[in-house]
Amino acid sequence: MALRDTDPVEVGGYPIEDRLGSGGMGVVYLARSASGRRLAVKVVHGQYADDPEFRTRFRREVAAARGVSGAFTAPVVDAGADAPRPWMATLYIPGADLGTHVRRDGPLPLPRLLELAAGLTEALRDIHRVGVVHRDLKPANVMLAEDGPRVIDFGVSRATETLTADPLTQTGRVMGTPPYMSPEQLTSPRDVGPASDIFSLGSVLTYAATGRGPFDSDSPYETATGVVEATPELDGVPEELRPFVAQCLSKHPKERPTPDELLALLRGEPLPPTPPRAAAVPVPVRARRRRARLLAIAAGVLLAGVASGLALWLMGAESEAGDLPGNWRAWEAKDLRDRKEASGPYGGCVAAGTGLFCAGDDVKAARFSLATGEFGWSLPIDRTPGEWGDMEGRVIGVSGGRVFTYRNEQVDRDEAPVPYYAIQALDARTGKELWTTPTQHGEGAEPPVPDAEHGGTVWTDAGVLTALGAKGDDYALLRSDTGKPRWREKLPSVHCRVRGAEGHGYLLCADSTRSTRVSRLDLTSGRPDWTVTVPHAGLELLGQASGRLLLGHDVVDDSPRRISALDLATRRVRTLPAEPRSDEATPTVSGGNLYFTYPNGDVRAVDARTGRERWSVNSVVESPGPPLASGSHVYLASVSGRLAALDRRTGEEKWSLPARGRGAGMTVASETGAELTLVGDALYVPYGARSVYSIDVRNP
């Protein structure tokens, strides 16, 4: 599954390689440890991270998973339950999950069904022995590993010793996935115990044997009702396994066998008689009264939107259909700081937590709510008049409740103003200044922005990497909490620039008119890890894709602009065969591909690995800004707010939106669109004069 531009480069020090999936709680990534082991890293959605109840549930998930041995589950390697976006890393289990396998290859044959039944039963025995109830056993949470099935994702588990006094069950929330939930999960959540997982085991095995659940219905409410009161549909379950499944699906928890009893049943041993098992066929308990209660629970939970199991299942969350910030709605907003009519556009925005932070013409930074667009605060880039006023503000990065931007003031010297630049950290909630660190100043000084011609500043995984000193002769890594340098080094020459890609820092140094030295920096010391000389001058770092740094060439002596690719593994450099075709082409790296955009709306997609053109189209977007690629689409916008979504594979236009009326005519035709921001399925589009709108890309 392709990574999105909004996905992190690394989590907890583990480099991210791929996106494995997404659900109600968060996103799961494929990562790699320092020793080379592959990990599955689960990161909580940003909109939930500030919910104390949710954090409590996540801490329990970590504690529950750590308590299980790992013989039948994915063992926990590391976790950051108190991080700004909590995360947990488990050993990656290669192979397909049960749901994917059955949808792709059909139901399992009897030998594999018996192996699955034994493996899952052993897993539940292991889980229950440490006092944990999984509470969300379903096909998507069963990995078919080479050495047997593994149970993953303790997303809604809880310790059994807290079942009777758990505040998380007193809010009316129903946790789980209804087709695989037990009756007590739907009717009396506080009574859920280990036997609930046994019921889910019966439903999972039915699905594995038939491709459907034992209570499936066209109506989700009828499915949930069937779990409580209907006789399970077991046609298609092999005779050899049917008694096992039927016992698991007993309606009353006390009628269900324990894992040890189920393993004995698989060995052909009879179950010991007990009073609850006297009935040959499970009998619904108070079925008619439960039906009314169940429908009331289901409807109330769905309308309230608080049941991560039922609500997300009804909306198709397992297929990643819906991924929006909490309480999001389509919105349109404008920054009218100082009650004056805004004149210039934003250059782009950065999302973090519950806020969208934008900067642009004369705006240092402004905050909007991700969910509603409510305007929070805005600060000007320059408070003094003069030659260096009305500059382009830039958000360098956002982390730990801080927004990093830059300040431009002026100092009078010899009766002439000179610029004085500094990097600032602002409180993300209020815009209050937290610290300020001076960078360059005086004649010829460059602002601390990513694309400065000399010096430069970028956000890295370790903090703010920037040029320092009056002339920008040094470079340093600033601590995000204090602004103090962790280390400070001299730039190798005055022709060096600080650049960044995928959270890493680089130096690009022009040796002569014929070559450029590219050095990757060790962010713990500031010294280069390696240096490669690229036989081209005037290179600019465009980004990273397919394990390669893509470097754009300046036009020299009327030679055509080209793109060089530096392989990060082999350090070899090659020139890509695709040419920009025109000096007006703007190259952008997004979602693993290279795109060229042109003022007339043309867009070309180039494979970053081979350099071959994948497609070329003429879009409806004039002077498009940088393309933003998701897993399925490429989004383009103009400064007037016109928006188009192209098929990522073919370039075919899937839909488009017209320019926005307000502010659309207040910009000049030569301006290009701003950078777009995608948070799940919510797209944020800066346009016009200090304006932004947000849409759901599934329903534009």
C-alpha positions as CSV (number, residue, x, y, z in Angstrom):
1,M,0.0,0.0,0.0
2,A,1.6,3.3,-1.1
3,L,2.8,5.8,1.4
4,R,1.0,9.2,1.5
5,D,2.8,12.5,1.7
6,T,1.3,13.0,5.2
7,D,2.8,9.7,6.4
8,P,5.8,10.0,8.8
9,V,9.4,9.2,7.6
10,E,10.1,7.4,10.9
11,V,8.4,6.7,14.1
12,G,10.3,6.3,17.4
13,G,13.5,6.1,15.5
14,Y,12.3,3.3,13.2
15,P,12.4,4.2,9.5
16,I,9.0,3.8,7.7
17,E,9.1,1.7,4.5
18,D,5.4,1.1,3.6
19,R,1.8,1.6,4.8
20,L,0.2,-1.7,5.8
21,G,-3.3,-0.6,6.5
22,S,-5.6,1.8,8.4
23,G,-8.6,1.4,10.7
24,G,-10.6,3.2,13.4
25,M,-7.7,3.7,15.8
26,G,-4.8,4.5,13.6
27,V,-2.5,3.6,10.7
28,V,-0.1,0.6,10.6
29,Y,3.2,1.0,8.9
30,L,6.0,-1.4,7.9
31,A,9.3,-0.2,9.5
32,R,12.7,-1.7,10.1
33,S,14.8,-1.8,13.3
34,A,18.5,-1.0,13.5
35,S,19.3,-4.7,13.2
36,G,17.2,-5.0,10.1
37,R,14.1,-6.7,11.6
38,R,10.8,-5.7,10.0
39,L,8.3,-4.2,12.3
40,A,4.6,-3.3,12.2
41,V,4.3,0.1,13.8
42,K,0.8,1.3,14.7
43,V,0.4,5.1,15.0
44,V,-2.8,6.5,16.6
45,H,-4.8,9.0,14.4
46,G,-4.0,12.6,15.4
47,Q,-7.6,13.5,16.2
48,Y,-7.7,10.8,18.9
49,A,-4.3,11.5,20.5
50,D,-5.7,14.3,22.7
51,D,-8.6,12.2,24.0
52,P,-7.6,11.0,27.6
53,E,-10.0,8.1,27.4
54,F,-8.5,7.0,24.1
55,R,-4.9,7.3,25.5
56,T,-5.9,5.1,28.4
57,R,-7.3,2.5,26.1
58,F,-4.1,2.6,24.0
59,R,-1.9,2.2,27.1
60,R,-3.9,-0.9,28.0
61,E,-3.4,-2.2,24.5
62,V,0.4,-1.9,24.9
63,A,0.2,-3.5,28.4
64,A,-2.0,-6.3,27.1
65,A,0.2,-7.1,24.1
66,R,3.4,-7.0,26.2
67,G,1.8,-9.5,28.6
68,V,1.3,-12.2,26.0
69,S,4.3,-14.5,25.2
70,G,4.4,-13.9,21.4
71,A,4.3,-17.6,20.5
72,F,0.9,-17.1,18.9
73,T,0.8,-13.3,18.6
74,A,3.0,-10.5,17.3
75,P,5.4,-9.7,20.2
76,V,5.8,-6.0,21.2
77,V,9.2,-4.6,20.4
78,D,8.8,-1.0,21.5
79,A,6.1,1.6,22.2
80,G,5.6,5.3,22.8
81,A,2.2,5.5,24.6
82,D,2.9,9.1,25.8
83,A,4.2,10.4,22.4
84,P,2.3,13.3,20.7
85,R,0.9,10.5,18.5
86,P,1.1,7.3,20.5
87,W,2.6,4.3,18.7
88,M,3.4,0.7,19.2
89,A,5.9,-1.5,17.3
90,T,5.5,-5.2,17.0
91,L,7.4,-7.8,15.1
92,Y,6.1,-7.9,11.5
93,I,4.3,-11.1,10.6
94,P,4.7,-11.7,6.8
95,G,1.8,-13.2,4.9
96,A,-1.8,-12.2,4.3
97,D,-4.5,-11.8,6.9
98,L,-7.3,-14.4,6.9
99,G,-9.8,-12.0,5.4
100,T,-7.6,-11.0,2.5
101,H,-6.7,-14.7,1.9
102,V,-10.3,-15.9,1.8
103,R,-11.4,-13.0,-0.4
104,R,-8.6,-13.7,-2.8
105,D,-8.3,-17.5,-2.8
106,G,-11.6,-18.7,-1.3
107,P,-12.4,-20.7,1.9
108,L,-9.7,-22.9,3.5
109,P,-9.7,-26.7,2.9
110,L,-10.3,-28.9,5.9
111,P,-6.7,-29.6,6.8
112,R,-5.9,-25.9,7.0
113,L,-9.2,-25.2,8.9
114,L,-8.2,-27.7,11.6
115,E,-4.7,-26.1,11.8
116,L,-6.3,-22.7,12.0
117,A,-8.8,-23.8,14.8
118,A,-5.9,-25.3,16.8
119,G,-3.7,-22.4,16.3
120,L,-6.3,-19.7,17.3
121,T,-7.4,-21.8,20.3
122,E,-3.8,-21.9,21.5
123,A,-3.5,-18.2,20.9
124,L,-6.6,-17.5,23.0
125,R,-5.3,-19.8,25.7
126,D,-2.1,-17.9,25.8
127,I,-3.9,-14.5,25.8
128,H,-6.4,-15.5,28.6
129,R,-3.7,-17.0,30.8
130,V,-2.2,-13.5,31.4
131,G,-5.6,-12.0,32.2
132,V,-6.4,-10.4,28.9
133,V,-9.5,-10.5,26.7
134,H,-8.9,-9.6,23.1
135,R,-12.5,-8.4,22.3
136,D,-11.9,-7.9,18.6
137,L,-10.9,-11.3,17.1
138,K,-11.9,-11.1,13.4
139,P,-10.4,-12.3,10.1
140,A,-8.4,-9.0,9.6
141,N,-6.7,-9.7,13.0
142,V,-5.5,-13.2,12.1
143,M,-2.3,-13.4,10.2
144,L,-1.5,-16.6,8.3
145,A,2.2,-16.9,9.0
146,E,4.3,-19.8,7.8
147,D,4.5,-21.4,11.2
148,G,0.8,-21.0,12.0
149,P,-1.8,-18.3,12.6
150,R,-0.9,-15.3,14.7
151,V,-3.4,-13.0,16.5
152,I,-2.7,-9.3,16.2
153,D,-4.2,-6.0,17.3
154,F,-5.2,-5.8,20.9
155,G,-7.0,-2.5,20.0
156,V,-9.9,-2.9,22.3
157,S,-8.6,-5.5,24.8
158,R,-8.6,-5.0,28.5
159,A,-7.3,-6.8,31.6
160,T,-9.9,-9.2,33.0
161,E,-9.3,-8.0,36.6
162,T,-10.8,-4.6,35.8
163,L,-13.9,-5.9,34.0
164,T,-16.3,-5.0,36.8
165,A,-15.0,-1.5,37.4
166,D,-13.8,-0.3,34.1
167,P,-14.7,3.4,33.4
168,L,-14.2,2.8,29.7
169,T,-17.3,0.6,29.7
170,Q,-19.5,3.1,31.5
171,T,-19.8,5.5,28.6
172,G,-22.1,3.3,26.5
173,R,-19.4,2.5,23.9
174,V,-19.6,-0.8,22.1
175,M,-16.1,-2.0,21.2
176,G,-15.5,-4.6,18.5
177,T,-16.6,-5.5,15.0
178,P,-20.3,-6.7,15.0
179,P,-20.2,-9.8,12.7
180,Y,-17.6,-11.2,15.0
181,M,-18.7,-9.9,18.4
182,S,-20.3,-11.9,21.1
183,P,-23.9,-11.3,22.3
184,E,-22.8,-9.9,25.6
185,Q,-20.6,-7.3,23.8
186,L,-23.7,-5.9,22.2
187,T,-26.2,-6.2,25.1
188,S,-24.1,-5.9,28.3
189,P,-20.5,-4.7,27.6
190,R,-19.6,-4.8,31.3
191,D,-20.1,-8.5,31.4
192,V,-17.6,-9.3,28.7
193,G,-15.0,-11.9,29.7
194,P,-12.8,-14.5,28.1
195,A,-15.8,-16.5,26.8
196,S,-16.5,-13.5,24.4
197,D,-13.3,-14.4,22.5
198,I,-14.5,-18.0,22.1
199,F,-17.7,-16.8,20.5
200,S,-15.7,-14.7,18.1
201,L,-13.5,-17.7,17.4
202,G,-16.6,-19.6,16.1
203,S,-17.5,-16.7,13.8
204,V,-14.0,-16.5,12.4
205,L,-13.8,-20.2,11.7
206,T,-17.2,-20.1,10.0
207,Y,-15.9,-17.3,7.7
208,A,-12.7,-19.3,7.0
209,A,-14.7,-22.3,6.0
210,T,-17.5,-20.6,4.0
211,G,-16.4,-17.1,3.1
212,R,-19.2,-15.6,5.2
213,G,-20.0,-15.1,8.8
214,P,-22.6,-17.2,10.7
215,F,-25.0,-14.2,11.1
216,D,-24.4,-12.3,7.9
217,S,-27.3,-10.2,6.5
218,D,-27.9,-7.5,4.0
219,S,-28.8,-5.2,6.9
220,P,-26.1,-4.4,9.5
221,Y,-28.7,-4.1,12.2
222,E,-30.1,-7.6,11.3
223,T,-26.5,-8.9,11.5
224,A,-26.1,-7.5,15.0
225,T,-29.5,-8.8,16.0
226,G,-28.6,-12.3,14.7
227,V,-25.5,-12.3,16.9
228,V,-27.8,-12.0,19.9
229,E,-30.8,-14.2,19.0
230,A,-30.5,-16.1,15.7
231,T,-29.3,-19.7,15.2
232,P,-26.0,-19.5,13.4
233,E,-25.9,-20.5,9.7
234,L,-23.3,-23.2,9.5
235,D,-24.1,-24.7,6.1
236,G,-20.7,-25.2,4.4
237,V,-18.8,-25.8,7.6
238,P,-17.2,-29.3,7.3
239,E,-18.8,-31.9,9.5
240,E,-15.5,-32.6,11.3
241,L,-15.4,-28.9,12.5
242,R,-19.1,-28.2,13.0
243,P,-19.4,-29.4,16.6
244,F,-16.4,-27.3,17.5
245,V,-17.9,-24.2,15.9
246,A,-21.4,-24.8,17.3
247,Q,-20.0,-25.0,20.9
248,C,-18.1,-21.7,20.4
249,L,-21.3,-20.0,19.2
250,S,-23.4,-20.8,22.2
251,K,-25.3,-17.7,23.2
252,H,-24.7,-17.8,26.9
253,P,-21.0,-17.3,27.9
254,K,-21.2,-20.2,30.5
255,E,-22.2,-22.6,27.7
256,R,-19.0,-22.0,25.8
257,P,-15.9,-24.3,26.3
258,T,-12.6,-23.0,27.5
259,P,-9.6,-23.1,25.2
260,D,-8.3,-26.2,26.9
261,E,-11.6,-28.0,26.4
262,L,-11.7,-26.9,22.7
263,L,-8.2,-28.4,22.2
264,A,-9.4,-31.6,23.8
265,L,-12.4,-31.6,21.4
266,L,-10.0,-31.3,18.5
267,R,-8.2,-34.3,19.8
268,G,-11.5,-36.3,19.7
269,E,-12.1,-36.2,23.4
270,P,-15.7,-35.5,24.6
271,L,-16.4,-32.3,26.5
272,P,-17.0,-32.8,30.2
273,P,-20.7,-32.4,31.1
274,T,-21.7,-29.2,32.9
275,P,-25.2,-27.8,33.7
276,P,-25.0,-25.0,31.2
277,R,-24.3,-27.4,28.4
278,A,-27.3,-29.6,29.0
279,A,-29.1,-28.2,26.0
280,A,-28.1,-29.7,22.6
281,V,-28.9,-26.6,20.7
282,P,-28.0,-23.1,22.1
283,V,-31.2,-21.3,23.2
284,P,-31.4,-17.5,22.9
285,V,-31.8,-15.9,26.3
286,R,-34.6,-13.3,26.6
287,A,-34.4,-13.0,22.8
288,R,-37.4,-10.7,22.3
289,R,-36.5,-8.3,25.0
290,R,-32.9,-8.3,23.8
291,R,-33.9,-7.5,20.2
292,A,-35.4,-4.2,21.1
293,R,-32.5,-3.3,23.4
294,L,-30.0,-4.3,20.7
295,L,-31.6,-2.2,18.0
296,A,-31.7,0.8,20.4
297,I,-28.0,0.3,21.2
298,A,-27.0,0.0,17.6
299,A,-29.0,3.0,16.4
300,G,-27.9,5.2,19.3
301,V,-24.3,4.3,19.0
302,L,-24.2,4.8,15.3
303,L,-25.9,8.2,15.5
304,A,-23.7,9.3,18.3
305,G,-20.6,8.2,16.4
306,V,-18.9,6.9,19.5
307,A,-18.7,3.2,18.8
308,S,-15.4,2.5,17.2
309,G,-16.5,-1.0,16.4
310,L,-20.1,-0.7,15.1
311,A,-19.9,2.8,13.6
312,L,-16.7,2.2,11.7
313,W,-17.8,-1.2,10.5
314,L,-21.1,0.3,9.2
315,M,-19.1,2.9,7.3
316,G,-16.7,0.4,5.8
317,A,-13.7,1.4,7.8
318,E,-11.8,-1.8,7.2
319,S,-11.4,-0.9,3.5
320,E,-10.0,2.6,4.5
321,A,-13.1,4.2,3.1
322,G,-13.3,6.9,5.7
323,D,-10.4,8.7,7.4
324,L,-11.3,12.2,8.5
325,P,-10.3,14.3,11.5
326,G,-12.7,14.1,14.3
327,N,-15.9,16.2,13.9
328,W,-14.7,17.3,10.5
329,R,-17.1,19.0,8.0
330,A,-16.4,20.7,4.7
331,W,-15.4,24.3,5.3
332,E,-14.1,27.5,3.9
333,A,-12.2,30.1,5.9
334,K,-10.3,33.4,5.6
335,D,-7.7,35.2,7.7
336,L,-8.7,38.8,8.2
337,R,-6.0,39.8,10.7
338,D,-6.2,43.3,11.9
339,R,-9.6,43.6,10.2
340,K,-7.9,44.5,7.0
341,E,-8.7,42.9,3.6
342,A,-6.1,40.3,2.9
343,S,-4.1,40.9,-0.2
344,G,-1.8,37.9,-0.8
345,P,-2.1,34.1,-0.9
346,Y,-0.8,31.5,1.4
347,G,2.1,29.5,0.0
348,G,1.1,26.3,1.8
349,C,-0.1,24.8,5.1
350,V,1.1,22.1,7.5
351,A,-1.3,20.0,9.6
352,A,-0.5,18.9,13.1
353,G,-2.7,17.8,16.0
354,T,-6.1,19.5,15.6
355,G,-4.7,22.6,13.7
356,L,-3.8,23.6,10.2
357,F,-0.9,26.1,10.1
358,C,-0.6,28.3,7.0
359,A,1.9,31.0,5.9
360,G,2.4,33.2,2.9
361,D,2.5,36.8,1.7
362,D,3.2,38.9,4.8
363,V,2.0,36.1,7.1
364,K,4.4,34.4,9.4
365,A,1.8,31.8,10.4
366,A,-1.9,31.5,10.9
367,R,-3.9,28.7,12.6
368,F,-7.2,27.2,11.5
369,S,-9.1,24.2,13.0
370,L,-8.6,21.1,10.9
371,A,-12.2,20.0,11.6
372,T,-14.2,23.3,11.2
373,G,-11.8,25.9,9.7
374,E,-12.3,28.1,12.8
375,F,-9.7,30.9,12.7
376,G,-7.4,30.9,15.7
377,W,-4.6,33.4,15.3
378,S,-2.3,35.0,12.8
379,L,1.1,36.8,13.0
380,P,2.7,39.1,10.4
381,I,6.1,38.3,8.9
382,D,7.5,41.8,9.4
383,R,6.4,44.5,11.8
384,T,8.5,47.3,10.3
385,P,8.3,49.1,6.9
386,G,11.1,49.1,4.4
387,E,12.7,47.3,1.6
388,W,12.4,43.9,3.2
389,G,8.7,44.1,4.1
390,D,5.8,42.1,2.7
391,M,7.8,38.9,2.5
392,E,6.7,35.3,2.1
393,G,6.2,33.5,5.4
394,R,7.0,29.8,5.7
395,V,6.1,27.2,8.3
396,I,9.3,25.2,8.7
397,G,7.7,22.5,10.8
398,V,5.3,21.6,13.6
399,S,6.1,19.3,16.5
400,G,5.3,18.8,20.2
401,G,2.8,21.6,20.3
402,R,5.2,24.1,18.6
403,V,5.1,25.8,15.2
404,F,8.5,26.7,13.8
405,T,8.7,29.7,11.5
406,Y,11.0,32.7,10.9
407,R,11.1,36.3,11.9
408,N,12.3,39.2,9.7
409,E,13.2,42.4,11.5
410,Q,15.3,45.4,10.4
411,V,18.3,47.1,12.0
412,D,19.3,50.6,11.0
413,R,23.0,50.7,10.1
414,D,24.6,53.8,8.6
415,E,21.1,55.3,8.1
416,A,20.1,52.3,6.0
417,P,17.9,49.3,7.1
418,V,19.4,45.8,6.9
419,P,17.5,42.6,7.4
420,Y,17.9,40.6,10.7
421,Y,16.5,37.0,10.5
422,A,15.7,34.6,13.2
423,I,13.9,31.2,13.7
424,Q,11.1,31.2,16.1
425,A,9.0,28.6,17.9
426,L,5.4,29.5,18.5
427,D,2.8,27.9,20.8
428,A,0.5,26.0,18.4
429,R,-2.6,26.9,20.4
430,T,-2.0,30.6,21.0
431,G,0.7,31.8,18.6
432,K,2.8,33.0,21.6
433,E,6.5,33.2,21.0
434,L,8.4,30.4,22.9
435,W,11.9,31.1,21.8
436,T,13.9,32.9,19.1
437,T,17.3,32.0,17.7
438,P,19.0,34.5,15.3
439,T,20.3,33.2,12.0
440,Q,21.7,35.5,9.3
441,H,21.7,39.3,9.3
442,G,23.2,42.2,7.3
443,E,23.6,42.9,3.6
444,G,23.2,39.7,1.6
445,A,21.6,37.8,4.4
446,E,19.2,35.0,3.3
447,P,15.9,34.2,5.1
448,P,15.9,30.8,6.9
449,V,13.7,29.0,4.5
450,P,14.1,25.6,2.7
451,D,14.9,27.0,-0.7
452,A,17.3,29.9,0.3
453,E,20.0,30.4,-2.3
454,H,22.7,30.5,0.5
455,G,22.3,28.7,3.8
456,G,18.8,27.5,4.2
457,T,16.7,25.8,6.8
458,V,14.8,22.5,6.9
459,W,12.8,20.5,9.4
460,T,14.3,17.1,10.2
461,D,13.3,14.2,12.5
462,A,15.8,15.5,15.1
463,G,14.9,19.3,15.0
464,V,15.5,22.4,12.9
465,L,18.6,22.2,10.7
466,T,19.7,25.7,9.7
467,A,22.6,28.0,8.6
468,L,23.8,30.3,11.3
469,G,26.1,33.3,11.6
470,A,26.0,36.8,10.1
471,K,26.8,35.5,6.6
472,G,25.4,32.0,7.2
473,D,28.9,30.5,7.4
474,D,27.9,27.8,10.0
475,Y,25.2,25.2,10.2
476,A,23.6,23.8,13.3
477,L,20.8,21.6,14.6
478,L,18.5,23.5,16.9
479,R,16.7,21.8,19.8
480,S,12.9,22.1,19.3
481,D,12.3,22.8,23.0
482,T,14.8,25.6,23.6
483,G,16.2,26.7,20.2
484,K,19.7,26.1,21.5
485,P,22.1,24.3,19.0
486,R,22.7,20.6,19.7
487,W,25.9,21.1,17.7
488,R,27.4,23.7,15.4
489,E,29.7,23.1,12.4
490,K,31.4,25.3,9.8
491,L,30.0,25.1,6.2
492,P,32.7,23.6,3.9
493,S,32.4,26.7,1.6
494,V,30.3,29.7,0.9
495,H,28.6,27.8,-1.9
496,C,27.0,25.3,0.4
497,R,23.2,25.1,1.1
498,V,21.3,23.2,3.8
499,R,18.6,21.0,2.3
500,G,16.4,18.1,3.5
501,A,14.4,15.1,2.3
502,E,12.3,12.6,4.2
503,G,13.4,13.9,7.6
504,H,17.1,13.7,6.8
505,G,19.5,16.6,6.4
506,Y,21.9,17.2,3.4
507,L,24.5,19.7,2.3
508,L,24.7,20.7,-1.4
509,C,28.0,22.4,-2.2
510,A,28.9,23.8,-5.6
511,D,32.5,22.8,-6.3
512,S,32.7,24.6,-9.7
513,T,30.6,25.2,-12.8
514,R,30.8,21.5,-13.5
515,S,30.0,19.6,-10.3
516,T,28.1,19.5,-7.0
517,R,29.0,17.7,-3.8
518,V,26.0,16.1,-2.0
519,S,26.6,15.1,1.6
520,R,24.2,13.3,3.9
521,L,24.5,14.6,7.5
522,D,24.7,12.6,10.7
523,L,22.2,14.5,12.8
524,T,23.7,13.4,16.1
525,S,27.1,15.0,15.3
526,G,26.6,17.3,12.2
527,R,29.4,15.6,10.3
528,P,28.7,14.0,6.9
529,D,27.9,10.3,6.8
530,W,29.0,10.2,3.1
531,T,29.6,12.6,0.2
532,V,29.0,12.0,-3.5
533,T,30.2,14.3,-6.3
534,V,27.5,14.7,-9.0
535,P,28.9,15.9,-12.4
536,H,26.5,18.7,-12.8
537,A,26.4,22.3,-11.4
538,G,23.6,24.2,-9.8
539,L,21.7,21.2,-8.5
540,E,18.7,21.6,-6.3
541,L,17.3,18.8,-4.1
542,L,13.8,18.0,-5.3
543,G,13.1,15.2,-2.9
544,Q,13.4,11.5,-2.3
545,A,11.5,8.7,-4.1
546,S,12.1,4.9,-4.6
547,G,15.3,5.1,-2.6
548,R,16.8,7.9,-4.7
549,L,17.5,11.5,-4.2
550,L,16.2,13.5,-7.2
551,L,18.3,16.5,-8.1
552,G,17.2,19.2,-10.6
553,H,19.6,20.9,-12.9
554,D,19.8,24.6,-13.6
555,V,19.9,25.7,-17.2
556,V,23.5,26.3,-18.2
557,D,24.6,27.6,-21.6
558,D,21.2,26.8,-23.1
559,S,21.6,23.1,-22.3
560,P,18.3,21.4,-21.4
561,R,17.2,21.0,-17.8
562,R,17.6,17.4,-16.6
563,I,17.1,15.4,-13.5
564,S,19.8,13.3,-11.7
565,A,19.0,10.4,-9.4
566,L,21.4,9.5,-6.6
567,D,20.8,5.9,-5.4
568,L,21.0,6.0,-1.6
569,A,22.1,2.4,-1.3
570,T,24.8,2.3,-4.0
571,R,25.6,6.0,-4.1
572,R,25.6,5.8,-7.9
573,V,24.3,8.7,-10.0
574,R,22.4,8.6,-13.3
575,T,20.7,11.2,-15.4
576,L,17.0,10.3,-16.0
577,P,16.0,10.1,-19.6
578,A,12.8,12.2,-19.1
579,E,13.4,15.9,-19.9
580,P,11.3,18.8,-18.6
581,R,10.8,19.8,-22.3
582,S,10.6,23.5,-21.3
583,D,12.2,26.0,-18.9
584,E,8.7,26.7,-17.7
585,A,8.4,23.1,-16.3
586,T,8.3,22.9,-12.5
587,P,9.5,19.5,-11.1
588,T,7.9,18.1,-7.9
589,V,8.4,14.8,-6.1
590,S,5.3,13.4,-4.5
591,G,4.2,10.0,-3.4
592,G,7.2,8.2,-5.0
593,N,6.9,9.8,-8.4
594,L,8.3,12.8,-10.2
595,Y,5.9,15.3,-11.8
596,F,6.4,18.2,-14.2
597,T,3.8,20.9,-14.3
598,Y,3.4,23.7,-16.8
599,P,1.6,27.0,-16.8
600,N,-0.9,25.8,-19.5
601,G,-2.1,23.0,-17.2
602,D,0.0,20.2,-18.7
603,V,1.1,17.5,-16.2
604,R,3.6,14.7,-16.8
605,A,4.3,11.8,-14.5
606,V,7.7,10.2,-14.5
607,D,8.8,7.0,-12.8
608,A,11.5,7.9,-10.3
609,R,13.2,4.6,-10.7
610,T,13.4,4.2,-14.4
611,G,13.0,7.9,-15.5
612,R,10.4,6.9,-18.1
613,E,7.3,8.9,-18.6
614,R,4.2,7.2,-17.2
615,W,1.6,9.6,-18.6
616,S,1.1,13.1,-19.9
617,V,-2.2,15.0,-19.8
618,N,-3.6,18.5,-20.1
619,S,-5.5,19.4,-16.9
620,V,-8.2,22.0,-16.3
621,V,-6.0,23.7,-13.7
622,E,-4.1,26.8,-14.9
623,S,-0.7,27.5,-13.5
624,P,-1.0,24.5,-11.1
625,G,0.9,24.4,-7.8
626,P,2.9,21.4,-6.7
627,P,1.0,18.1,-7.3
628,L,0.1,16.1,-4.3
629,A,-0.1,12.3,-4.8
630,S,-2.1,10.0,-2.6
631,G,-2.4,6.2,-3.0
632,S,-5.0,6.6,-5.8
633,H,-5.0,10.2,-7.1
634,V,-2.9,13.2,-7.9
635,Y,-4.4,16.5,-6.8
636,L,-3.7,19.9,-8.5
637,A,-4.9,23.3,-7.6
638,S,-4.6,26.8,-9.0
639,V,-4.2,30.0,-7.0
640,S,-7.9,30.7,-7.6
641,G,-8.9,27.5,-5.9
642,R,-9.7,25.4,-9.0
643,L,-9.0,21.8,-8.1
644,A,-8.6,18.6,-10.1
645,A,-8.1,14.9,-9.1
646,L,-6.2,12.8,-11.7
647,D,-6.0,9.0,-11.6
648,R,-2.5,8.3,-10.3
649,R,-2.0,5.3,-12.7
650,T,-3.3,6.9,-15.9
651,G,-3.6,10.6,-15.4
652,E,-7.3,10.5,-16.3
653,E,-9.2,13.3,-14.7
654,K,-11.7,11.8,-12.1
655,W,-13.3,15.0,-11.0
656,S,-12.7,18.8,-10.7
657,L,-14.0,21.8,-8.8
658,P,-14.3,25.3,-10.2
659,A,-12.4,28.4,-8.9
660,R,-13.7,29.9,-5.7
661,G,-15.6,33.1,-6.1
662,R,-14.2,35.0,-3.1
663,G,-10.7,36.0,-3.8
664,A,-10.4,34.2,-7.1
665,G,-10.1,37.4,-9.1
666,M,-7.6,39.0,-6.6
667,T,-4.5,37.3,-7.9
668,V,-2.4,37.7,-11.0
669,A,-2.3,35.0,-13.7
670,S,1.4,34.4,-13.3
671,E,1.0,33.1,-9.7
672,T,0.9,29.3,-9.2
673,G,-1.2,27.4,-6.8
674,A,-0.1,26.7,-3.3
675,E,1.0,23.4,-1.7
676,L,-1.8,21.1,-0.8
677,T,-2.3,19.2,2.5
678,L,-4.0,15.9,2.8
679,V,-5.0,14.5,6.2
680,G,-6.5,11.1,5.6
681,D,-9.4,11.9,3.3
682,A,-9.6,15.6,4.1
683,L,-7.8,17.8,1.5
684,Y,-6.9,21.4,2.4
685,V,-6.6,23.9,-0.4
686,P,-5.1,27.4,0.1
687,Y,-6.4,29.9,-2.5
688,G,-7.1,33.5,-3.3
689,A,-6.2,35.9,-0.5
690,R,-5.3,34.2,2.7
691,S,-8.1,31.8,2.2
692,V,-8.4,28.0,2.6
693,Y,-11.1,25.4,2.0
694,S,-11.3,21.7,2.9
695,I,-13.2,18.9,1.2
696,D,-13.6,15.2,1.6
697,V,-11.9,13.7,-1.5
698,R,-14.3,10.7,-1.5
699,N,-17.2,13.1,-1.9
700,P,-16.0,16.3,-3.4
